[in-house]
Amino acid sequence: MVLQIKKSLFLFFVLLFSFSGVAQDSQKKSPAGGPATAQELIGYWKMIPIPNLAVNKVNPWPKPYQWFEFRKDGKVSSMMSSEYKEYSANELHTIFKVFPKSKIPNYKVEGSFVKIDNPDIKNYMEIWGTNIFAKDIEGIAKKGDLMMTLDDGAQTGNVIYYRLLRRVK
């Protein structure tokens, strides 16, 4: 049991760091996965806990439950909570549609990265590496899960935050 947990954690870290490298180097997919396309991002996502929260050097969004909407028009909405709730895509659509469009951050896929800006905050920019798992990774992720890695803002590839998302249907 302990050996299996250690093996899963080791595999998780290998995947995290290899995905970070893939996201920084190319737009290519591997048997384990690869960068998300704009089309693959569209839809609703919920955050899934990662096995080792200590890999996050910072936690800019401290609530344990988070949901996201990536829209075709380049808008990205999010919400977070301290309380768990299971939402359907229809419920998230209803929740997110009340946000005024002019206040919703923008996202743009540029190669292997997603850049998010907020029109209400001058010089605001988040740079995320993205990777979609191409297969299940036991105890860590399922095929289709999205790993997002937040750059430190210096565009050096220094990852400071990992977020694992699962599509909401």
N, C-alpha and C positions, 0 to 999 in steps of 0.2 A: 504494500500500500504506500509506504513512505517512498520507496524507490520509484513507483509509478508517478507520484506527485513531483518528485525531483526531476524525473524524465520529462514530464509535461511542462514544468517551469523552464527547464533548459531549452526545450523545443520552442517554447513561447518567445524566449529572449533571442534565440537564433533567428526566428522569423521576424521579430520586431526590427532587429538591426539589419537583416538582409532586406526587408521591405523598405526600410529607410534608405538604404543604398540604392535599391532599384528605383525608388521614387525620385531620387536626386540625379540619377544617371541617364535614364531613358524612359521612353513611353512603352517599352516592350513588356509583354506578359511572360510569365514563367509557368511551369507546372503548378507552382504554389499560389500564383496570382499575379497581380500587377496593378498599375495605376488605373484609377477609375476614369472613364470617359464622362463627358457632360451628360450623355444619355443615361449612363448607369447611375448617376447621382440623383436624378429626378425621382422624387417621391418622398415618402415619410420614413424616418429612422428613429430608433430608440437606442440609447446608450446601454451597453452591456458591460458589467464590471470586468476589468482585466485582472488576471491572476495575481499580479504583484503591483500594487499601487505605488510602491517605492520607486518605480521607474520614472514617475512623474516628478520632475524637479520643481515644478510649480503646479498649482491647481487654480487656474484663473476662474473656473466655474465649479465652486465647491459643493453644489447640491448633487446628491447621489443618483437622482433620476432626471434624465434629460431626453427631450424629443426634438426632432429637426424636420424641416421641410425644405427640400431643394426644388425650386420651381423652374419650369421651362423658360420663364422670362428673366432668369438670372437673379432672382431674389431668394434669400435664404432666411428662414425664420427658425427661432428656437425658443424653448421654454424649459424650465427646470423646477424641481420640487424636492422637498424633503420627504414626501410621502409617495409610496409606490401606487401606481394605478396602471392598469393595462388599457391602452387605447387602440382602437381600430383606425385604419387610414381615414375612414369617413369622419370619425370623431375628431381626429387631428385636423382634417380639412376645415371643419366647422370652427374649431378653436383658432387656427391660424388665419382664417379669412377676416377676422375682426381687426387684425393689425392694419393700421393705415399704410398703404403701399409706399408712401413717401418716407416712412420711418423704418422700413425694412431694409436691412443690409443687402448689398449686392454680392454675388459671387461670380467668378470667371475662371474657367478651366484654362490653364496655360501650360501646355505640355503635361508634365507629371504632377503639377501643382494646382491647388485651388486657392485663389486669392479672394479674400473677403474684405470689403470696405464698407464703412458706415457713413452715409451722407450727413448724418448729424454730428459726427465727431471728426474734426479737422485732422488730417494726416493719419487717420486710423487705417491699419492694414494688418490682416492676419494672413500668414502664408502656411498652408497645410499641404503636406505630402499625403497622397491617398493610395490605398492598396485594397483591392477586393480579393478575398480568399477564393481560390479556384477549387478548393476541396476542404472537407472537414478536417480540423486539427483537434484531435481528442482532448477534451477538457478545456479548450481555449476558444475556438471559433468554429463556425459552420460555413459551409460553402455559401458564398454571396455576402458574408459579413464584410463590413468596411472598416479598415483601420485608417485613422487619420492621425498624422503626426504634425504637431505645431512647431514651426521654426521659431527661434528666439528673437526674430525680428531683424537680425543682422544679415539675413540671407546667406548664412554660412553653412546651412545644413545641420546646425546644432539643434537637435530635437529636445524640447523642454516639457512636452505634454503629449501623451498618447490617449486616443479616444477610440473605443471599439463600438461600432454601431451595427445594429441588425435591422433589416428592412421590416417595416410594419405593413401588413396587408389588410 
